[in-house]
């Protein structure tokens, strides 16, 4: 993750754009293959950009468990809460203690 991935993403997108704008209505097979390869490079670079945060998006637990209640429409998470099960569980426990629950 970092500047090299961002540079690769920009390069691949520029290449794909150049190829796409140069295509005729009926591109040759090798032109379509070149476009697909540039788009694959861009997709891989874009994936590498977010790889450092993990599924939770949590800086403390980037590879931790995702909260199963995240995004549940019936019981939405409070503002400021994320997808990290560990952090959300800690918040839930702290809230329960403040309310006098055990």
C-alpha positions as CSV (number, residue, x, y, z in Angstrom):
1,X,0.0,0.0,0.0
2,X,1.3,3.5,-0.7
3,X,2.5,5.8,-3.3
4,X,3.7,3.0,-5.6
5,X,0.2,1.5,-5.7
6,X,-1.3,4.8,-6.4
7,X,1.2,5.5,-9.2
8,X,0.5,2.1,-10.7
9,X,-3.3,2.7,-10.5
10,X,-2.9,6.1,-12.3
11,X,-0.6,4.6,-14.9
12,X,-3.0,1.7,-15.7
13,X,-6.0,3.9,-15.9
14,X,-4.2,6.3,-18.2
15,X,-3.2,3.4,-20.4
16,X,-6.7,2.0,-20.4
17,X,-8.1,5.4,-21.3
18,X,-5.7,5.9,-24.1
19,X,-6.5,2.5,-25.6
20,X,-10.2,3.0,-25.2
21,X,-10.2,6.4,-26.9
22,X,-8.1,5.1,-29.8
23,X,-10.5,2.1,-30.5
24,X,-12.5,2.0,-33.6
25,X,-16.1,0.7,-33.7
26,X,-14.8,-2.8,-34.3
27,X,-11.5,-3.1,-32.4
28,X,-9.0,-5.8,-33.3
29,X,-8.7,-8.7,-30.9
30,X,-5.2,-7.6,-29.8
31,X,-6.6,-4.1,-29.0
32,X,-9.3,-5.5,-26.8
33,X,-6.7,-7.7,-25.1
34,X,-4.5,-4.7,-24.4
35,X,-7.5,-2.9,-22.9
36,X,-8.4,-5.8,-20.7
37,X,-4.8,-6.1,-19.4
38,X,-4.7,-2.4,-18.6
39,X,-8.0,-2.7,-16.7
40,X,-6.8,-5.8,-14.8
41,X,-3.7,-3.8,-13.8
42,X,-5.9,-1.0,-12.6
43,X,-8.1,-3.3,-10.7
44,X,-5.2,-5.0,-9.0
45,X,-3.6,-1.6,-8.0
46,X,-7.0,-0.4,-6.7
47,X,-7.3,-3.5,-4.6
48,X,-3.8,-3.0,-3.2
49,X,-4.7,0.6,-2.1
50,X,-7.3,-0.7,0.4
51,X,-5.5,-3.8,1.4
52,X,-3.8,-2.2,4.4
53,X,-7.0,-1.4,6.2
54,X,-8.6,-4.8,5.9
55,X,-12.3,-5.6,6.0
56,X,-13.0,-3.8,9.3
57,X,-11.6,-0.4,8.2
58,X,-10.2,-0.2,11.8
59,X,-6.7,1.1,12.3
60,X,-6.4,-0.8,15.6
61,X,-7.7,-4.2,14.3
62,X,-7.5,-4.1,10.5
63,X,-7.7,-7.9,10.2
64,X,-10.2,-8.3,13.0
65,X,-13.7,-9.7,12.8
66,X,-16.4,-7.7,11.1
67,X,-19.3,-6.9,13.4
68,X,-22.3,-9.0,12.3
69,X,-24.7,-6.3,13.4
70,X,-23.0,-3.7,11.1
71,X,-25.4,-2.4,8.5
72,X,-28.4,-4.1,10.0
73,X,-31.4,-1.9,9.2
74,X,-33.3,-3.0,12.3
75,X,-30.6,-2.1,14.7
76,X,-28.2,0.3,13.1
77,X,-24.9,1.1,14.8
78,X,-24.6,4.5,16.6
79,X,-22.8,7.3,14.8
80,X,-19.1,7.0,14.9
81,X,-19.1,3.2,15.2
82,X,-17.4,1.2,12.5
83,X,-17.3,-2.4,11.2
84,X,-14.8,-3.7,13.7
85,X,-16.4,-6.3,16.1
86,X,-13.7,-5.9,18.7
87,X,-14.1,-2.1,19.0
88,X,-17.9,-2.3,18.8
89,X,-18.0,-5.0,21.5
90,X,-15.8,-2.8,23.7
91,X,-18.2,0.1,23.1
92,X,-21.2,-2.0,23.9
93,X,-19.7,-3.3,27.1
94,X,-18.7,0.2,28.2
95,X,-22.3,1.4,27.5
96,X,-23.8,-1.4,29.4
97,X,-21.6,-0.7,32.5
98,X,-22.6,2.9,32.4
99,X,-26.2,1.9,32.4
100,X,-25.6,-0.5,35.4
101,X,-26.0,-3.7,33.4
102,X,-23.7,-6.6,33.8
